Amino acid sequence: MQKQEILEMIKDAMRAKDKVRLSILRQVNEEFKKIEVDERREVTEADVTACVKKLIKVTSETLEFSKKAATDDERSESLARQVQILEDLLPHQLAGDELAGLIDSILAEGGYSSKKDMGKVMKELGEKTGGNFDKPEAAKILGTKLV
């Protein structure tokens, strides 16, 4: 996803008067501006993905605390919606059978069989997917396949 696409989404949210969507998209845009000002460079696709993942983590943590406090259900719903909007911005994440198939092919190509090779397999998996895979699930699958 490109920065320009996010800016278009902000305009669409403004037109639709969707305050929750507009709020979270503006936060993403603020992260882009920080990169542009602090590092004096254009935002790349990798930066977009990193910013979105960072905001997902922060918003998810806030949602957890909001649920534990159980004082404002409306805020919790808003935060849950924001997390969902952010997750929709990320590229498709490999999981389930797709992930297991890719792991099998990496194990076959590299000849990996021991638990010591787990880091190498995870690194290769990250390179092939651009980091867009369910890491805990991948570790679980690898744990069953490596001895």
PyMOL commands that set and color helices and strands:
alter all, ss='L'
color gray80, all
select helices_A, chain A and resi 3-16+19-39+45-69+73-89+96-110+115-129+135-145
alter helices_A, ss='H'
color red, helices_A
deselect
rebuild
show_as cartoon
